[in-house]
Amino acid sequence: MQLTLYVRRDCHLCAEMHRDLLALESAQAFTLELVDIDSDAELVARYGHKVPVLIGEGEEICHYFLDEPQLAAYFNRPP
């Protein structure tokens, strides 16, 4: 399963969520793609100050802080 984490440079919340996700990555069997929103004007317009934002299959799972119950619900939803 592929998750995307939208981040921005020098964002302490982004670093925290990234670290928390890396700790869960092997146990939950997902891969994580990091995308710096400042590299794309459309992403800046979409996410602005909402980063970090965790997305799975086009669906927002959580933002600002890792919501582990919400992430678990995402992983356990029916296909």
N, C-alpha and C positions, 0 to 999 in steps of 0.2 A: 504494500500500500504506500502510495506517495502522498506526503504532506508538504505544503509550501508555507514557509514562514516569511512574511513580509516584514522587513526591518529597515532601519536607517542607521547610518554610522554614528558612533558616540551616543547611543541610546542605551541607558543602563537597563531599562525594562526589556529591551530586545535581547541583550546579553543574558539576562536572567532566564527568560523563556527559552532561549536557545540551549542554555546549560541544562535546564530542567528536561527539555525534550531529549537531549543527548543521553541523559540518564535513563530514560524510558525506551529509547530506540530499539535496543536488542530484545527487551522483554515483550514489546508490542509488535515487533516485526514490521516496521515501517521504515521508509527512507525519507530523509528531510532535505528539501531544497530551500536554500536561503536566497531571497531576492531583495536587493537594496532598492527601495522605492524611489530614491533620489536619482536613479539612472533612467527613469521614465516619467515624463510629465503626466501621463494618464494615471499612473500609479500614485503619484503625489496627489493628484486631484481626487482620486478615489479614497485613499487611506489617510492622507495628510498627517495629522497628529494622533491618529488612532493606533499607530504601530506600537508594539508588534501585533500582527494579525496572523492567526493560524488558519489555514484553509486546507480543506480536503475535498477533492472532486468538485471544486467550484463552490463549496459550502463553507461559510465561516463557522469555525468551531469555537474560537474564543479570541479575545484581544486584550491587550495590556498585561494580563497575567495568565499563566497556564491554568486552565480550569480542568483539573484531572477528572472529575466526574463527567463533565461534558465530553472530554476526549474519550473516556471509556464508553459513554453512550454512543458516540460516533463509531467506535470500533465494533460495538456489539449490535448495531442496527442490522436489520435483515437486508440481504443483498437485493 
